[in-house]
Amino acid sequence: MNSGFASTGTQSANEFNAVIRNVYERNMKQWEKWVDQTSDKKCRMVQEVRQHFKNGTQLNDSTIKMKL
């Protein structure tokens, strides 16, 4: 039985990326507006995530462990 992100390795990373991409695409317009209106550190993390999806690249541990 697969319990979401309890799986390990590439499958888990792919599941994580699929969930994040889905959330990103559903909320892109609000995120774009919010990102453009603030320079908060968390906003810069959102900008980094946004750029990954625009580039079609996957998130990895170094991307996720951003300085907050």
N, CA, C and O atoms as a MOPAC input file, in Angstrom:
PM7 MOZYME 1SCF
protein

 N      0.84500 1    -1.18800 1     0.00000 1
 C      0.00000 1     0.00000 1     0.00000 1
 C      0.88400 1     1.24200 1     0.00000 1
 O      1.76900 1     1.38000 1     0.84500 1
 N      0.64800 1     2.12600 1    -0.92800 1
 C      1.42900 1     3.34700 1    -1.02200 1
 C      0.77500 1     4.42300 1    -0.17000 1
 O     -0.38000 1     4.78400 1    -0.39600 1
 N      1.50500 1     4.93000 1     0.79900 1
 C      0.94600 1     5.96000 1     1.67900 1
 C      1.53800 1     7.32300 1     1.33900 1
 O      2.11500 1     7.98300 1     2.20300 1
 N      1.40100 1     7.73600 1     0.11800 1
 C      1.85600 1     9.06600 1    -0.28300 1
 C      3.35900 1     9.16600 1    -0.35100 1
 O      4.00400 1     8.44200 1    -1.10900 1
 N      3.92600 1    10.07100 1     0.44900 1
 C      5.35400 1    10.34200 1     0.37100 1
 C      6.18600 1     9.41900 1     1.24600 1
 O      7.37600 1     9.66300 1     1.44500 1
 N      5.57300 1     8.35800 1     1.77300 1
 C      6.32400 1     7.41000 1     2.58900 1
 C      7.26100 1     6.57000 1     1.72700 1
 O      8.22900 1     6.00600 1     2.23800 1
 N      6.98600 1     6.48000 1     0.43300 1
 C      7.87100 1     5.72500 1    -0.44900 1
 C      9.20900 1     6.44500 1    -0.56600 1
 O      9.32000 1     7.62200 1    -0.22300 1
 N     10.22000 1     5.73500 1    -1.05000 1
 C     11.55300 1     6.32500 1    -1.09700 1
 C     12.05200 1     6.42600 1    -2.52900 1
 O     11.47600 1     5.85400 1    -3.45400 1
 N     13.12800 1     7.16300 1    -2.68100 1
 C     13.80900 1     7.21700 1    -3.97000 1
 C     13.10400 1     8.06300 1    -5.01200 1
 O     12.38300 1     9.00900 1    -4.69400 1
 N     13.33200 1     7.69700 1    -6.26800 1
 C     12.84700 1     8.48000 1    -7.40300 1
 C     11.33400 1     8.57600 1    -7.43300 1
 O     10.78900 1     9.62900 1    -7.76500 1
 N     10.65000 1     7.49800 1    -7.09400 1
 C      9.18100 1     7.52600 1    -7.11300 1
 C      8.66300 1     8.63200 1    -6.19700 1
 O      7.76500 1     9.38500 1    -6.57300 1
 N      9.22800 1     8.72700 1    -5.00000 1
 C      8.80300 1     9.74700 1    -4.05000 1
 C      9.09100 1    11.14200 1    -4.59000 1
 O      8.24600 1    12.03200 1    -4.49200 1
 N     10.26900 1    11.33700 1    -5.15500 1
 C     10.62900 1    12.63800 1    -5.72900 1
 C      9.69100 1    13.00000 1    -6.86500 1
 O      9.26800 1    14.15000 1    -6.98200 1
 N      9.36500 1    12.03000 1    -7.70000 1
 C      8.45600 1    12.28600 1    -8.81700 1
 C      7.05600 1    12.62300 1    -8.32400 1
 O      6.39800 1    13.50700 1    -8.87200 1
 N      6.59700 1    11.91900 1    -7.28500 1
 C      5.28600 1    12.21100 1    -6.70600 1
 C      5.27300 1    13.62200 1    -6.13100 1
 O      4.32000 1    14.37500 1    -6.32800 1
 N      6.33300 1    13.96800 1    -5.42500 1
 C      6.43500 1    15.30400 1    -4.83300 1
 C      6.38200 1    16.37200 1    -5.92200 1
 O      5.63700 1    17.34500 1    -5.80300 1
 N      7.16300 1    16.19500 1    -6.97200 1
 C      7.18100 1    17.16100 1    -8.06500 1
 C      5.82300 1    17.26200 1    -8.74300 1
 O      5.40700 1    18.35600 1    -9.12500 1
 N      5.12800 1    16.14800 1    -8.89700 1
 C      3.80700 1    16.16400 1    -9.53000 1
 C      2.81500 1    16.95300 1    -8.68100 1
 O      2.02000 1    17.72800 1    -9.21300 1
 N      2.85900 1    16.76200 1    -7.37300 1
 C      1.95900 1    17.49400 1    -6.47900 1
 C      2.27200 1    18.98500 1    -6.51900 1
 O      1.36700 1    19.81000 1    -6.64500 1
 N      3.54000 1    19.32800 1    -6.41100 1
 C      3.93400 1    20.74000 1    -6.41800 1
 C      3.57300 1    21.38900 1    -7.75000 1
 O      3.08100 1    22.51700 1    -7.77400 1
 N      3.81300 1    20.68900 1    -8.86000 1
 C      3.47700 1    21.23600 1   -10.17600 1
 C      1.96400 1    21.47200 1   -10.28200 1
 O      1.52800 1    22.49300 1   -10.81500 1
 N      1.17000 1    20.52400 1    -9.77300 1
 C     -0.28400 1    20.66000 1    -9.82300 1
 C     -0.73700 1    21.88700 1    -9.03600 1
 O     -1.54900 1    22.67500 1    -9.52100 1
 N     -0.21600 1    22.04400 1    -7.83600 1
 C     -0.56300 1    23.20300 1    -7.00800 1
 C     -0.10600 1    24.48300 1    -7.69700 1
 O     -0.84400 1    25.46700 1    -7.74400 1
 N      1.10400 1    24.46600 1    -8.22900 1
 C      1.64800 1    25.64300 1    -8.91400 1
 C      0.76400 1    26.05300 1   -10.08500 1
 O      0.41600 1    27.22600 1   -10.22400 1
 N      0.40300 1    25.09600 1   -10.92000 1
 C     -0.38800 1    25.42200 1   -12.10500 1
 C     -1.77500 1    25.93800 1   -11.73600 1
 O     -2.29400 1    26.84400 1   -12.38900 1
 N     -2.37900 1    25.36600 1   -10.69100 1
 C     -3.70900 1    25.81400 1   -10.27600 1
 C     -3.67600 1    27.22200 1    -9.69000 1
 O     -4.65300 1    27.96400 1    -9.79300 1
 N     -2.55900 1    27.58700 1    -9.08100 1
 C     -2.47900 1    28.86500 1    -8.37100 1
 C     -1.53900 1    29.86500 1    -9.03200 1
 O     -1.18800 1    30.88100 1    -8.43200 1
 N     -1.13100 1    29.57900 1   -10.26500 1
 C     -0.08400 1    30.37300 1   -10.90100 1
 C     -0.40200 1    31.86600 1   -10.93600 1
 O      0.47300 1    32.67800 1   -10.63300 1
 N     -1.61100 1    32.24700 1   -11.29000 1
 C     -1.92800 1    33.67300 1   -11.40800 1
 C     -1.81800 1    34.39600 1   -10.07000 1
 O     -1.27300 1    35.49700 1   -10.00100 1
 N     -2.33800 1    33.77400 1    -9.00000 1
 C     -2.21500 1    34.39600 1    -7.68700 1
 C     -0.74800 1    34.47000 1    -7.27600 1
 O     -0.30500 1    35.47700 1    -6.72400 1
 N      0.01000 1    33.39700 1    -7.54500 1
 C      1.42100 1    33.37400 1    -7.18400 1
 C      2.19000 1    34.43900 1    -7.94000 1
 O      3.01700 1    35.14100 1    -7.35900 1
 N      1.92100 1    34.56600 1    -9.24200 1
 C      2.61800 1    35.57000 1   -10.05400 1
 C      2.38000 1    36.96300 1    -9.46500 1
 O      3.31600 1    37.75000 1    -9.32900 1
 N      1.14100 1    37.26100 1    -9.12000 1
 C      0.80200 1    38.57000 1    -8.57000 1
 C      1.49800 1    38.77300 1    -7.22900 1
 O      2.06900 1    39.83300 1    -6.97500 1
 N      1.45000 1    37.75100 1    -6.36900 1
 C      2.06800 1    37.85000 1    -5.05100 1
 C      3.57800 1    38.00000 1    -5.15700 1
 O      4.17500 1    38.81700 1    -4.45600 1
 N      4.19100 1    37.21900 1    -6.02900 1
 C      5.64400 1    37.26700 1    -6.20100 1
 C      6.07400 1    38.65100 1    -6.66700 1
 O      7.09600 1    39.17100 1    -6.22000 1
 N      5.29500 1    39.24700 1    -7.56200 1
 C      5.64500 1    40.56300 1    -8.09100 1
 C      5.45500 1    41.68100 1    -7.07000 1
 O      5.99700 1    42.77200 1    -7.24600 1
 N      4.69700 1    41.42700 1    -6.00800 1
 C      4.37100 1    42.48700 1    -5.05000 1
 C      5.20600 1    42.46000 1    -3.77600 1
 O      5.03900 1    43.33800 1    -2.92900 1
 N      6.08000 1    41.50800 1    -3.61100 1
 C      6.82800 1    41.41900 1    -2.35700 1
 C      8.25900 1    40.96200 1    -2.60600 1
 O      8.54200 1    40.28700 1    -3.59600 1
 N      9.15700 1    41.33300 1    -1.70200 1
 C     10.55100 1    40.90800 1    -1.82400 1
 C     10.96900 1    40.06400 1    -0.62000 1
 O     12.15600 1    39.93100 1    -0.32500 1
 N      9.98900 1    39.50400 1     0.06300 1
 C     10.22200 1    38.64700 1     1.22500 1
 C     11.08000 1    37.43600 1     0.85500 1
 O     11.06000 1    36.99600 1    -0.29400 1
 N     11.83200 1    36.89600 1     1.81600 1
 C     12.67000 1    35.72100 1     1.54100 1
 C     11.84600 1    34.53100 1     1.07100 1
 O     12.27000 1    33.80800 1     0.16900 1
 N     10.68500 1    34.31600 1     1.66100 1
 C      9.82200 1    33.21900 1     1.22600 1
 C      9.36400 1    33.45300 1    -0.20200 1
 O      9.20000 1    32.50400 1    -0.96900 1
 N      9.15600 1    34.70600 1    -0.56000 1
 C      8.78300 1    35.03400 1    -1.92800 1
 C      9.90100 1    34.62200 1    -2.88300 1
 O      9.62500 1    34.11400 1    -3.97000 1
 N     11.15400 1    34.83300 1    -2.49300 1
 C     12.27500 1    34.44000 1    -3.35300 1
 C     12.30700 1    32.92900 1    -3.53900 1
 O     12.69300 1    32.44200 1    -4.60100 1
 N     11.90200 1    32.18200 1    -2.50800 1
 C     11.80900 1    30.73100 1    -2.65100 1
 C     10.73700 1    30.38200 1    -3.67800 1
 O     10.93900 1    29.49800 1    -4.51000 1
 N      9.59600 1    31.07400 1    -3.62300 1
 C      8.53600 1    30.84400 1    -4.60400 1
 C      9.04500 1    31.17900 1    -6.00100 1
 O      8.75000 1    30.45300 1    -6.95100 1
 N      9.80400 1    32.26400 1    -6.14300 1
 C     10.35900 1    32.62300 1    -7.44800 1
 C     11.26400 1    31.51400 1    -7.97300 1
 O     11.24400 1    31.20300 1    -9.16400 1
 N     12.05800 1    30.91600 1    -7.08400 1
 C     12.95000 1    29.82900 1    -7.48500 1
 C     12.15000 1    28.62400 1    -7.97000 1
 O     12.47800 1    28.02300 1    -8.99200 1
 N     11.09300 1    28.27600 1    -7.22500 1
 C     10.23400 1    27.16200 1    -7.63300 1
 C      9.57800 1    27.47600 1    -8.97300 1
 O      9.52100 1    26.62400 1    -9.86000 1
 N      9.08800 1    28.69000 1    -9.11300 1
 C      8.44200 1    29.10900 1   -10.36200 1
 C      9.41000 1    28.96900 1   -11.53900 1
 O      9.02400 1    28.49800 1   -12.60800 1
 N     10.65700 1    29.37500 1   -11.34300 1
 C     11.64400 1    29.29000 1   -12.41900 1
 C     11.92400 1    27.83800 1   -12.80100 1
 O     12.10400 1    27.53400 1   -13.98000 1
 N     11.96200 1    26.94400 1   -11.82000 1
 C     12.17400 1    25.52600 1   -12.12300 1
 C     11.09300 1    25.00400 1   -13.05200 1
 O     11.38800 1    24.28200 1   -14.00400 1
 N      9.83500 1    25.36200 1   -12.78300 1
 C      8.75500 1    24.86000 1   -13.61900 1
 C      8.73400 1    25.52600 1   -14.98400 1
 O      8.37700 1    24.89100 1   -15.97600 1
 N      9.11100 1    26.79700 1   -15.04900 1
 C      9.20900 1    27.45200 1   -16.35700 1
 C     10.29600 1    26.79000 1   -17.19500 1
 O     10.16700 1    26.67300 1   -18.41400 1
 N     11.36800 1    26.35700 1   -16.53300 1
 C     12.47700 1    25.69800 1   -17.23100 1
 C     12.20400 1    24.22000 1   -17.48200 1
 O     12.93000 1    23.57800 1   -18.24000 1
 N     11.16700 1    23.67500 1   -16.85500 1
 C     10.84900 1    22.25900 1   -17.00100 1
 C     11.79000 1    21.35200 1   -16.23400 1
 O     11.92300 1    20.17300 1   -16.56200 1
 N     12.45200 1    21.89900 1   -15.20200 1
 C     13.38000 1    21.09100 1   -14.41200 1
 C     12.69800 1    20.55900 1   -13.16100 1
 O     11.64900 1    21.05500 1   -12.75000 1
 N     13.30500 1    19.55000 1   -12.56600 1
 C     12.77000 1    18.93400 1   -11.35700 1
 C     13.34100 1    19.62600 1   -10.12300 1
 O     14.45800 1    20.14300 1   -10.14300 1
 N     12.55600 1    19.62600 1    -9.05500 1
 C     13.06400 1    20.08200 1    -7.77000 1
 C     13.91800 1    18.97300 1    -7.17000 1
 O     13.65900 1    17.79000 1    -7.39000 1
 N     14.93500 1    19.36100 1    -6.41300 1
 C     15.75700 1    18.37400 1    -5.71400 1
 C     16.02600 1    18.88200 1    -4.30100 1
 O     15.56400 1    19.95900 1    -3.92600 1
 N     16.76600 1    18.11200 1    -3.52700 1
 C     17.00200 1    18.48800 1    -2.13300 1
 C     17.62500 1    19.86700 1    -1.99900 1
 O     17.24700 1    20.62800 1    -1.10800 1
 N     18.57500 1    20.20500 1    -2.87000 1
 C     19.23100 1    21.50300 1    -2.75200 1
 C     18.26500 1    22.63600 1    -3.07100 1
 O     18.40500 1    23.73300 1    -2.53100 1
 N     17.29500 1    22.39000 1    -3.93200 1
 C     16.29200 1    23.41200 1    -4.24400 1
 C     15.35600 1    23.60800 1    -3.06500 1
 O     14.99400 1    24.73500 1    -2.72800 1
 N     14.96700 1    22.50800 1    -2.44500 1
 C     13.99600 1    22.56100 1    -1.35800 1
 C     14.61200 1    23.17500 1    -0.10200 1
 O     13.92700 1    23.88500 1     0.63400 1
 N     15.89200 1    22.91200 1     0.15300 1
 C     16.55800 1    23.41200 1     1.35700 1
 C     17.09300 1    24.82400 1     1.11500 1
 O     18.29800 1    25.06400 1     1.17500 1
 N     16.18900 1    25.73600 1     0.84500 1
 C     16.58300 1    27.11500 1     0.57700 1
 C     16.68500 1    27.86500 1     1.89900 1
 O     16.06400 1    27.47700 1     2.88800 1
 N     17.46100 1    28.92900 1     1.91300 1
 C     17.59000 1    29.73700 1     3.11900 1
 C     16.32100 1    30.55400 1     3.31700 1
 O     15.90900 1    31.31700 1     2.44200 1
 N     15.71500 1    30.37900 1     4.47700 1
 C     14.50000 1    31.14700 1     4.80100 1
 C     14.83100 1    32.19200 1     5.84900 1
 O     13.95300 1    32.94900 1     6.26600 1

